[in-house]
Amino acid sequence: MNELTSAAGKSGDQPRARRVTANVSIGQYLIQRLQDYGIDHMFGIPGDYVLSLYSELEKSPINMIGCTREDCAGFAADSYARLNGMGALCVTYCVGGLSVCNSIAGAYAEKSPVVVVTGSPGLKERTRGALLHHMVRDFRTQYEVFEKFTIAGSELSDPLTAFSEIDRVLDACDRFKRPVYLEIPRDMVHVVPPVAHGYRGVVYENDQEATAEAVRETRQLLESAQKPVILAGVEVHRFGLQDELLRLADTAGIAIATTMLGKSVISERHPMFIGLYEGALGDQAVTQFVEESDLVLLLGAFLSDINLGIYTANLDPTRCVNATSEELRISHHHYHNVSLRDFLRGLCEAQLKPANRPIPESLSKIHTAAIDSEPGDGGLRTSWMIGRLNRTIDGDTIVIADVGDSLFAATELVIHERGEFLSPAYYTSMGFSVPAALGAATARPDHRVVVLVGDGAFQMTGQELSTLIRYQHNPIVIVLDNHGYGTERYLHAGQWEYNEIQPWDYGKVLGVYGGGRSHRVATELEFETALQEAWQQSDRPHLIHAELIEGDASNTLRNLAERMGENVARRPVT
C-alpha cells in the first residue's frame, strides 16, 4: 500500500494516494483517509450508533480522545485543526451530533477544517417502522442541520459510492478549510464494497490569465505607492502561506499588521511586524500607520466588525487590494478564479521594487515584551497581568484566549512564533478556550499552553480540565474572575442582575478532577508568585484564580467602551 509523504494543510499540496482497497471496509477506508491528511487524534464521546466505528478506531493508529461533552470535543477538534492542518471528531446520532453544532458553526465561520464523523441508525432497522431512539423528526434531520454550516457532506449508505464520497468530502475540507460532515449508518461500518477503488484526487484549476493580470495591476499600484502596508488575516495561516507573506514583505520592504483574528499568523517579534490593526480600539500608532497608507494589501483577512474595531476602521476601498481564498478585489476591479496562494506567489516573483517606508520607533518596540512595574500589594488589574505574562511566554508557548476581556486583553500580548495564538475572535463563542487547550496540547505536546478565560466562560466548559488531566497535559489556566459577564457590564450601563453568576472557588475543581495545582490570587505579588511557580512546575496543570479589582477592564476594552458612546457603562475603577 502506498502511503502519503505529507499531510494536507501542512504542505499546502493536495494529497495523492493509490490505495489497495480489496477487503477494506467503509469504516477502515475512512480511517485510512483521515490518516492521509495527518489526523493522528480524534475527539468525541461514544454512543451505540457509532460503537462499531469506535472499535475500528481503537484498532487503528488514530488515538481517540474522550471528552466530557460533545461541544467540547468540537472546540478541541477545531483547535487541533488550526495547529495540525485538519482535525476530526466522532459522535453518535443527534444527541451527540446536535450537541456539537455550535462548535462546528464556529469552525465554519473561522475556516477551521474539521471533519465531523457521526453514526446513525442502521439501514435495515429503519425499515421496521418503529421509532428509533435519538431521532428528532426523520432520519435526515441531523444531515440537513449540518448542511447549513459544513462545506460538504455525505451519508455513506451506498457501498458503490462510499469510498469516492469520502474522498470528495475530505478533498473539500482540505481545499476550503471549512468543516465537513460524514454520516455512517451503523450497519455500514463493516461493509466491504464489491468494486475496486482508486483515489485520484481532484484537480482545481485557477485562471492563470486572470492571476497574471491581477499580479500586474497590483505591481503597478505598489510601484507607485509611497506608503504601502500589508494587513494580514487568518487565512494566511489556514492555507499555510506564512513563508510567502514574509518573502513578499522582505523583498518589497512592506510592513505587516494583522487583524485580531489573524493575530500570530507570523511571529510578532519579526522586524517587519508593526502590531494589530483594530481601528480606533487598538494602538493609535498602528492605526495611524495603516490608515495613512496609500495602498493596503489585505491578504486573507476577514472584514468583520471585531477585526474592523467595531466599525471604527477607516480603510478606503479604492486604496485596497483585498485578496482572500474566495475573492480578489483591486479597488473596484473584481477577479475570479484566482487563488490566494497563486496570487501571493505571483507577487513574490514579480521582482517588486522595495518601498523603503520606514517603521517608526514607536512601532518597532512592539517586538520587545512589555515590562510593567514591579509587583506590589495592590489589587489585580487585567492589563498589568498581561504585562507580567509578556515577560514569561516564549517560543514554545501557545496562548488561547476566550471571548470577552480575555480576548481584548490578549491582544496586548506579543506572541513569539507563528500560529501560536488561538481565539474565536470572529464567531466569538464563549467556552472555547479550555477544550481548545485540549486540542492544542494534543497537537503540540512539546508546547506549554496558557489559557486566558473569564469566570463566566469557565463555568460553561471548564470541566474539560478533567480530560486534560486524564491525558497528562499541563496547561496554565488563568481564570479572570470579575464575578460574571464583565465585558457586558462595561458596554451597557446599569447594575444588571443578569450579568452576575454564582461565585465558585475555582481552584477546588482540580481536587475533584484528581490532579494539578491551584492558586488563588488577589494581589500583584500573589499573581507573580503563582505565575512563576506554575511556569517552573511544568509537570502538572495549574489553575490561577485571579480575583480582579472591582470594575477592572483591559486597556483595549476601555478603548472599546469609549467608542460605544452613550450605551457605554463607565464603571468606577478603585
C-alpha positions as CSV (number, residue, x, y, z in Angstrom):
1,M,0.0,0.0,0.0
2,N,1.4,3.4,-1.0
3,E,1.2,6.0,1.8
4,L,1.3,9.7,1.5
5,T,4.5,11.6,2.2
6,S,3.0,14.7,3.7
7,A,-0.3,15.7,5.4
8,A,-2.7,18.1,3.7
9,G,-2.8,21.5,5.2
10,K,0.9,21.3,6.3
11,S,2.5,21.2,2.9
12,G,-0.2,23.1,1.0
13,D,-0.3,20.4,-1.6
14,Q,-3.2,18.1,-2.2
15,P,-2.6,14.6,-1.1
16,R,-2.4,11.8,-3.7
17,A,-2.6,8.2,-2.9
18,R,-3.3,4.9,-4.7
19,R,-4.7,2.7,-2.0
20,V,-5.3,-1.1,-2.2
21,T,-9.0,-1.3,-1.3
22,A,-9.6,-5.1,-1.6
23,N,-11.2,-6.4,1.5
24,V,-11.3,-2.9,3.1
25,S,-14.5,-1.9,4.8
26,I,-16.1,1.6,4.6
27,G,-15.0,2.3,8.2
28,Q,-11.5,1.2,7.6
29,Y,-11.2,3.3,4.4
30,L,-12.4,6.4,6.2
31,I,-9.8,5.9,8.9
32,Q,-7.0,5.4,6.3
33,R,-8.0,8.6,4.5
34,L,-8.1,10.6,7.7
35,Q,-4.6,9.5,8.4
36,D,-3.6,10.6,4.9
37,Y,-4.5,14.2,6.0
38,G,-2.3,14.0,9.0
39,I,-5.0,13.3,11.6
40,D,-3.5,11.2,14.4
41,H,-6.1,12.0,17.0
42,M,-9.9,12.3,17.1
43,F,-12.1,13.8,19.8
44,G,-15.6,12.7,20.9
45,I,-18.0,10.7,23.0
46,P,-19.1,7.2,22.1
47,G,-22.7,6.1,21.7
48,D,-24.4,3.0,20.4
49,Y,-24.9,4.2,16.8
50,V,-21.2,4.7,16.5
51,L,-19.7,1.9,18.6
52,S,-18.7,-0.2,15.6
53,L,-16.7,2.7,14.2
54,Y,-15.1,3.3,17.6
55,S,-14.0,-0.3,17.6
56,E,-12.3,0.2,14.3
57,L,-10.7,3.4,15.5
58,E,-9.4,1.5,18.6
59,K,-7.6,-0.9,16.3
60,S,-6.1,1.9,14.2
61,P,-3.2,4.2,14.7
62,I,-5.6,7.1,15.4
63,N,-5.9,7.9,19.1
64,M,-9.4,8.5,20.3
65,I,-9.6,11.3,22.9
66,G,-12.8,11.0,25.0
67,C,-14.2,14.4,26.2
68,T,-16.7,15.4,28.8
69,R,-19.2,16.9,26.3
70,E,-19.7,16.9,22.6
71,D,-19.4,20.6,22.2
72,C,-16.1,20.5,24.0
73,A,-15.0,17.8,21.5
74,G,-15.9,20.2,18.8
75,F,-13.8,23.0,20.2
76,A,-10.9,20.6,20.8
77,A,-11.1,19.3,17.2
78,D,-11.2,23.0,16.0
79,S,-8.1,23.9,17.9
80,Y,-6.3,20.8,16.8
81,A,-7.2,21.6,13.2
82,R,-5.8,25.1,13.5
83,L,-2.4,23.8,14.6
84,N,-2.3,20.5,12.7
85,G,-3.9,21.3,9.3
86,M,-7.0,19.2,9.8
87,G,-8.9,17.8,12.8
88,A,-11.8,15.4,13.4
89,L,-14.4,14.3,15.9
90,C,-16.6,11.3,16.2
91,V,-20.0,11.4,17.9
92,T,-23.3,9.5,18.0
93,Y,-26.5,10.3,16.2
94,C,-28.5,13.5,17.0
95,V,-27.9,13.7,20.8
96,G,-24.2,13.8,20.0
97,G,-24.3,15.4,16.6
98,L,-26.7,18.2,17.5
99,S,-24.8,18.9,20.7
100,V,-21.7,19.8,18.6
101,C,-23.5,22.2,16.3
102,N,-22.3,25.4,17.9
103,S,-18.6,24.3,17.9
104,I,-18.8,23.4,14.2
105,A,-20.6,26.6,13.3
106,G,-17.7,28.5,14.8
107,A,-15.2,26.3,12.9
108,Y,-17.1,27.1,9.7
109,A,-17.2,30.8,10.4
110,E,-13.5,31.0,11.0
111,K,-12.4,28.5,8.4
112,S,-11.1,25.7,10.5
113,P,-11.0,22.3,8.7
114,V,-12.8,19.9,11.0
115,V,-14.2,16.5,9.9
116,V,-17.5,15.6,11.7
117,V,-18.0,11.9,11.7
118,T,-21.2,10.6,13.2
119,G,-23.1,7.3,13.4
120,S,-26.8,6.8,12.6
121,P,-29.4,4.1,12.7
122,G,-28.7,1.1,10.5
123,L,-30.4,1.0,7.1
124,K,-32.2,-2.3,7.9
125,E,-33.6,-1.2,11.3
126,R,-35.1,1.9,9.6
127,T,-37.5,-0.3,7.6
128,R,-39.2,-1.8,10.7
129,G,-41.5,1.2,11.2
130,A,-40.6,1.6,14.9
131,L,-39.5,5.0,16.3
132,L,-35.7,4.7,17.0
133,H,-34.1,6.5,19.9
134,H,-32.3,9.8,19.4
135,M,-34.4,10.6,16.3
136,V,-35.9,14.1,16.1
137,R,-38.1,14.3,13.1
138,D,-36.9,11.9,10.5
139,F,-33.6,10.1,9.6
140,R,-32.4,13.2,7.6
141,T,-32.9,15.8,10.3
142,Q,-29.3,15.8,11.5
143,Y,-27.9,15.7,8.0
144,E,-30.0,18.7,7.0
145,V,-28.9,20.7,10.0
146,F,-25.2,20.2,9.3
147,E,-25.8,21.3,5.7
148,K,-26.0,24.8,7.0
149,F,-22.5,25.0,8.4
150,T,-20.4,22.5,6.6
151,I,-18.9,22.9,3.1
152,A,-19.6,19.3,2.0
153,G,-21.3,16.2,3.4
154,S,-22.4,12.7,2.7
155,E,-24.3,9.8,4.2
156,L,-22.3,6.7,3.5
157,S,-25.3,4.4,2.7
158,D,-24.3,3.1,-0.7
159,P,-21.3,0.7,-0.9
160,L,-20.7,1.5,-4.5
161,T,-20.1,5.2,-3.9
162,A,-18.9,5.3,-0.2
163,F,-15.2,5.5,-1.0
164,S,-15.5,8.2,-3.6
165,E,-17.8,10.2,-1.3
166,I,-15.2,10.0,1.5
167,D,-12.6,11.3,-1.0
168,R,-14.8,14.1,-2.3
169,V,-15.8,15.3,1.2
170,L,-12.2,15.2,2.6
171,D,-10.9,17.0,-0.5
172,A,-13.4,19.8,0.1
173,C,-12.3,20.1,3.8
174,D,-8.7,20.5,2.7
175,R,-9.4,22.9,-0.2
176,F,-11.8,25.2,1.5
177,K,-10.5,24.9,5.1
178,R,-14.1,24.5,6.4
179,P,-15.8,21.7,8.3
180,V,-17.3,18.7,6.5
181,Y,-19.8,16.0,7.6
182,L,-19.8,12.2,7.2
183,E,-22.6,10.1,8.5
184,I,-22.3,6.3,8.7
185,P,-25.3,4.1,9.4
186,R,-24.1,1.6,12.0
187,D,-24.7,-1.4,9.8
188,M,-22.5,0.0,7.0
189,V,-19.2,0.3,9.0
190,H,-18.0,-3.2,8.2
191,V,-19.4,-3.4,4.7
192,V,-16.7,-4.1,2.1
193,P,-17.7,-2.5,-1.3
194,P,-17.9,-5.0,-4.2
195,V,-15.8,-2.8,-6.5
196,A,-12.2,-1.7,-6.6
197,H,-11.5,1.9,-5.9
198,G,-8.5,4.1,-6.7
199,Y,-8.2,7.6,-5.3
200,R,-7.2,10.1,-8.0
201,G,-7.8,13.4,-6.2
202,V,-9.5,16.5,-7.5
203,V,-7.7,18.9,-9.7
204,Y,-8.7,22.6,-9.1
205,E,-7.6,24.9,-11.9
206,N,-7.1,28.6,-11.4
207,D,-7.4,31.1,-14.1
208,Q,-3.8,31.8,-15.0
209,E,-4.5,34.8,-17.2
210,A,-6.6,36.4,-14.5
211,T,-3.9,35.7,-11.9
212,A,-1.2,37.2,-14.1
213,E,-3.3,40.3,-14.8
214,A,-4.1,40.8,-11.1
215,V,-0.4,40.5,-10.2
216,R,0.4,43.1,-12.9
217,E,-2.2,45.5,-11.7
218,T,-1.1,45.1,-8.0
219,R,2.6,45.5,-9.0
220,Q,1.8,48.8,-10.8
221,L,0.0,50.1,-7.7
222,L,2.8,49.0,-5.4
223,E,5.5,50.7,-7.5
224,S,3.6,54.0,-7.5
225,A,2.7,53.8,-3.8
226,Q,4.8,55.8,-1.3
227,K,3.3,54.3,1.9
228,P,2.1,50.7,1.3
229,V,1.3,48.3,4.2
230,I,0.2,44.7,4.4
231,L,-2.8,43.8,6.6
232,A,-2.7,40.0,7.1
233,G,-5.5,37.9,8.2
234,V,-6.2,34.4,9.5
235,E,-6.3,32.8,6.0
236,V,-2.6,33.2,5.7
237,H,-2.3,30.7,8.5
238,R,-5.1,28.4,7.4
239,F,-3.6,28.0,3.9
240,G,0.0,27.7,5.1
241,L,1.1,30.9,3.4
242,Q,3.3,32.5,6.1
243,D,6.5,31.9,4.2
244,E,5.1,33.6,1.0
245,L,3.8,36.5,3.1
246,L,7.2,37.1,4.7
247,R,9.0,36.7,1.4
248,L,6.7,39.4,-0.1
249,A,7.2,41.7,2.9
250,D,11.0,41.3,2.9
251,T,11.6,41.7,-0.8
252,A,9.2,44.6,-1.2
253,G,10.1,46.3,2.1
254,I,6.4,46.4,3.3
255,A,5.5,46.4,7.0
256,I,2.9,43.9,8.2
257,A,0.0,44.5,10.6
258,T,-2.5,41.8,11.4
259,T,-6.2,41.6,12.3
260,M,-7.3,40.4,15.7
261,L,-8.4,37.0,14.3
262,G,-5.1,36.9,12.4
263,K,-3.0,37.5,15.4
264,S,0.2,35.4,15.3
265,V,-0.1,34.5,11.6
266,I,3.6,35.4,11.7
267,S,5.9,35.9,14.7
268,E,5.1,39.2,16.4
269,R,8.8,39.6,17.0
270,H,9.6,39.7,13.3
271,P,11.2,43.1,12.4
272,M,8.5,43.8,9.7
273,F,5.6,43.3,12.1
274,I,4.1,46.6,13.5
275,G,1.2,45.3,15.6
276,L,-2.5,44.6,15.5
277,Y,-4.8,46.8,13.5
278,E,-8.1,47.3,15.4
279,G,-9.3,50.6,14.0
280,A,-9.9,53.0,16.9
281,L,-9.7,50.3,19.5
282,G,-6.1,49.4,19.2
283,D,-2.7,51.1,19.4
284,Q,-3.2,54.5,17.8
285,A,0.3,54.5,16.3
286,V,-0.6,51.3,14.4
287,T,-4.0,52.7,13.4
288,Q,-2.3,55.9,12.1
289,F,0.4,53.9,10.2
290,V,-2.2,51.7,8.4
291,E,-4.8,54.4,7.7
292,E,-2.2,56.9,6.3
293,S,-1.2,54.2,3.8
294,D,-1.8,54.9,0.2
295,L,-2.1,51.2,-0.6
296,V,-3.3,48.5,1.8
297,L,-2.7,44.8,0.8
298,L,-5.5,42.9,2.7
299,L,-4.3,39.3,2.5
300,G,-6.6,36.6,3.8
301,A,-8.4,39.0,6.2
302,F,-12.0,38.7,7.4
303,L,-13.6,42.2,7.2
304,S,-15.7,41.5,10.3
305,D,-16.9,44.0,12.9
306,I,-14.4,42.8,15.5
307,N,-11.5,42.9,13.1
308,L,-12.5,46.4,12.0
309,G,-12.6,47.7,15.5
310,I,-16.4,47.8,15.8
311,Y,-16.7,49.7,12.6
312,T,-14.1,52.3,13.6
313,A,-11.7,51.2,10.9
314,N,-11.0,53.8,8.2
315,L,-9.9,52.0,5.1
316,D,-10.6,53.5,1.7
317,P,-11.6,50.6,-0.7
318,T,-10.1,52.5,-3.7
319,R,-6.7,52.2,-2.0
320,C,-7.1,48.5,-1.1
321,V,-6.2,45.2,-2.7
322,N,-8.4,42.6,-0.9
323,A,-7.3,39.0,-1.6
324,T,-8.9,36.1,0.2
325,S,-9.5,32.4,-0.7
326,E,-12.9,33.4,-2.0
327,E,-12.4,36.7,-3.8
328,L,-9.9,39.1,-5.2
329,R,-10.8,42.8,-5.5
330,I,-8.4,45.5,-6.5
331,S,-10.1,48.8,-5.9
332,H,-13.3,48.3,-7.9
333,H,-11.9,45.6,-10.1
334,H,-13.0,42.0,-9.4
335,Y,-11.0,39.0,-10.4
336,H,-12.5,35.5,-10.5
337,N,-10.9,32.0,-10.1
338,V,-7.6,33.4,-8.6
339,S,-6.3,31.5,-5.6
340,L,-4.8,33.3,-2.7
341,R,-1.7,31.1,-2.9
342,D,-1.1,31.8,-6.6
343,F,-1.7,35.5,-6.2
344,L,0.8,35.7,-3.3
345,R,3.4,33.6,-5.1
346,G,2.9,35.8,-8.2
347,L,3.7,38.9,-6.2
348,C,6.7,37.3,-4.7
349,E,8.1,36.5,-8.2
350,A,7.2,39.9,-9.6
351,Q,10.6,41.5,-8.7
352,L,9.0,44.4,-6.8
353,K,11.0,47.5,-6.0
354,P,11.5,48.0,-2.3
355,A,9.1,50.5,-0.9
356,N,11.5,51.6,1.8
357,R,8.8,53.0,4.0
358,P,10.4,53.5,7.5
359,I,8.8,51.9,10.5
360,P,8.6,54.5,13.4
361,E,10.4,53.7,16.5
362,S,7.1,53.7,18.4
363,L,6.1,50.6,16.4
364,S,9.5,48.9,16.4
365,K,9.3,48.5,20.2
366,I,6.3,46.1,19.8
367,H,8.9,43.3,19.4
368,T,10.0,43.6,23.0
369,A,7.6,42.2,25.5
370,A,6.2,44.9,27.7
371,I,7.8,45.1,31.2
372,D,5.4,46.7,33.7
373,S,6.3,48.0,37.1
374,E,7.4,45.5,39.7
375,P,4.7,43.7,41.6
376,G,3.3,45.2,44.8
377,D,0.5,44.7,47.3
378,G,-2.0,46.4,45.0
379,G,-5.1,44.7,43.6
380,L,-5.1,42.8,40.3
381,R,-5.7,44.6,37.0
382,T,-6.0,42.7,33.8
383,S,-3.6,44.7,31.7
384,W,-1.0,44.6,34.5
385,M,-1.2,40.8,34.5
386,I,-0.8,40.7,30.7
387,G,2.3,42.8,31.0
388,R,3.7,40.2,33.5
389,L,2.7,37.3,31.3
390,N,4.5,39.0,28.4
391,R,7.7,38.6,30.4
392,T,7.2,34.9,30.7
393,I,5.8,33.4,27.5
394,D,8.4,32.2,24.9
395,G,8.6,30.5,21.5
396,D,7.2,27.2,23.0
397,T,4.1,28.8,24.4
398,I,0.6,28.6,22.8
399,V,-1.8,31.2,24.2
400,I,-5.6,30.6,24.0
401,A,-8.0,33.4,24.8
402,D,-11.7,33.0,25.4
403,V,-14.3,35.6,24.4
404,G,-14.7,38.8,26.3
405,D,-12.0,40.7,28.1
406,S,-9.8,37.6,27.9
407,L,-9.6,38.2,24.2
408,F,-9.3,42.0,24.3
409,A,-6.6,41.8,26.9
410,A,-4.7,39.1,25.0
411,T,-4.3,41.5,22.0
412,E,-1.8,43.3,24.3
413,L,0.5,40.1,24.3
414,V,3.5,39.7,22.0
415,I,3.4,36.2,20.5
416,H,6.8,34.8,19.7
417,E,6.1,32.2,17.0
418,R,3.6,32.0,14.2
419,G,0.2,30.4,14.7
420,E,0.5,30.1,18.5
421,F,-2.4,32.3,19.5
422,L,-5.9,30.8,19.3
423,S,-9.2,32.5,19.8
424,P,-12.7,32.6,18.2
425,A,-12.3,36.3,17.5
426,Y,-14.9,36.4,14.8
427,Y,-17.6,33.9,15.8
428,T,-16.9,34.8,19.5
429,S,-18.5,31.8,21.2
430,M,-17.9,31.7,25.0
431,G,-16.4,28.5,26.3
432,F,-13.9,27.9,23.5
433,S,-10.6,28.1,25.5
434,V,-10.4,25.2,27.9
435,P,-11.5,22.5,25.5
436,A,-9.3,24.2,22.8
437,A,-6.4,23.7,25.2
438,L,-7.0,20.0,24.9
439,G,-6.8,20.2,21.1
440,A,-3.7,22.4,21.2
441,A,-1.9,20.2,23.8
442,T,-2.7,17.1,21.8
443,A,-1.5,18.6,18.5
444,R,1.7,20.2,20.1
445,P,2.6,18.2,23.3
446,D,6.0,19.8,23.3
447,H,4.5,23.3,23.9
448,R,3.2,24.9,27.1
449,V,-0.5,26.0,26.8
450,V,-1.6,29.1,28.6
451,V,-5.4,29.8,28.8
452,L,-7.0,33.2,29.5
453,V,-10.6,32.6,30.4
454,G,-13.3,34.7,32.2
455,D,-15.2,33.1,35.1
456,G,-18.4,33.1,33.0
457,A,-16.8,31.2,30.1
458,F,-15.1,28.8,32.5
459,Q,-18.4,27.9,34.1
460,M,-19.5,26.7,30.6
461,T,-16.8,24.3,29.6
462,G,-14.1,24.4,32.3
463,Q,-14.8,20.7,33.1
464,E,-12.6,19.8,30.1
465,L,-9.7,20.4,32.5
466,S,-10.7,16.9,33.7
467,T,-9.8,15.5,30.2
468,L,-6.5,17.5,30.2
469,I,-5.6,15.9,33.5
470,R,-6.6,12.4,32.2
471,Y,-4.3,12.7,29.2
472,Q,-1.5,14.2,31.3
473,H,-1.3,17.6,29.7
474,N,-0.1,20.5,31.8
475,P,-1.7,23.8,30.8
476,I,-1.7,27.0,32.9
477,V,-5.4,28.2,33.1
478,I,-5.8,31.8,34.3
479,V,-9.4,32.5,35.4
480,L,-10.1,36.2,35.2
481,D,-12.7,36.5,38.0
482,N,-14.9,39.6,37.8
483,H,-18.0,37.7,39.2
484,G,-19.9,37.4,35.9
485,Y,-20.1,38.9,32.4
486,G,-17.8,41.8,33.0
487,T,-17.5,42.8,29.3
488,E,-21.2,43.3,29.0
489,R,-21.3,45.3,32.2
490,Y,-18.7,47.6,30.8
491,L,-20.5,48.1,27.5
492,H,-24.1,48.6,28.7
493,A,-24.8,50.9,31.6
494,G,-26.7,49.7,34.7
495,Q,-26.4,47.3,37.5
496,W,-28.0,44.4,35.7
497,E,-28.6,41.2,37.7
498,Y,-28.3,39.0,34.5
499,N,-24.6,39.7,34.3
500,E,-24.0,38.1,37.7
501,I,-23.1,34.5,38.2
502,Q,-22.7,32.2,41.2
503,P,-19.2,32.6,42.6
504,W,-17.1,29.5,42.6
505,D,-14.0,28.5,44.4
506,Y,-12.4,27.6,41.1
507,G,-9.2,26.1,42.4
508,K,-11.0,23.4,44.2
509,V,-12.2,21.8,40.9
510,L,-8.7,20.4,40.5
511,G,-9.3,18.3,43.6
512,V,-12.5,17.0,42.1
513,Y,-10.7,16.2,38.8
514,G,-7.8,14.5,40.6
515,G,-4.7,16.5,39.7
516,G,-2.9,19.8,39.3
517,R,-2.1,22.7,41.5
518,S,-4.4,25.7,42.2
519,H,-3.5,29.3,43.2
520,R,-6.0,31.9,44.5
521,V,-4.5,35.4,44.0
522,A,-5.8,38.9,44.6
523,T,-2.7,41.0,44.6
524,E,0.2,41.6,42.2
525,L,2.7,39.8,44.4
526,E,0.4,36.8,44.7
527,F,0.0,36.6,41.0
528,E,3.7,37.0,40.4
529,T,4.4,34.1,42.8
530,A,1.7,31.9,41.3
531,L,2.8,32.5,37.7
532,Q,6.5,31.8,38.5
533,E,5.6,28.6,40.3
534,A,3.3,27.4,37.5
535,W,5.9,28.1,34.9
536,Q,8.6,26.2,36.8
537,Q,6.4,23.2,37.6
538,S,5.7,22.1,34.0
539,D,4.9,18.5,35.1
540,R,1.3,19.3,36.1
541,P,-1.6,21.6,35.2
542,H,-2.1,24.8,37.1
543,L,-5.2,26.9,37.7
544,I,-4.7,30.5,38.7
545,H,-7.8,32.0,40.1
546,A,-7.3,35.7,39.7
547,E,-9.7,37.9,41.6
548,L,-9.8,41.2,39.8
549,I,-10.3,44.7,41.2
550,E,-14.0,45.7,41.0
551,G,-14.9,47.2,37.7
552,D,-11.5,46.4,36.1
553,A,-11.0,46.1,32.3
554,S,-8.1,45.8,30.0
555,N,-6.9,48.9,28.1
556,T,-8.3,47.5,24.9
557,L,-11.8,47.0,26.4
558,R,-11.7,50.6,27.8
559,N,-11.0,51.9,24.3
560,L,-13.9,49.9,23.0
561,A,-16.2,51.2,25.7
562,E,-15.2,54.8,24.9
563,R,-16.1,54.2,21.3
564,M,-19.5,52.8,22.1
565,G,-20.8,56.3,23.1
566,E,-23.9,56.7,25.2
567,N,-24.5,53.0,25.5
568,V,-21.3,52.5,27.5
569,A,-21.3,51.7,31.2
570,R,-18.3,53.6,32.7
571,R,-18.0,51.8,36.0
572,P,-15.6,53.4,38.5
573,V,-12.3,51.7,39.0
574,T,-11.0,51.7,42.5
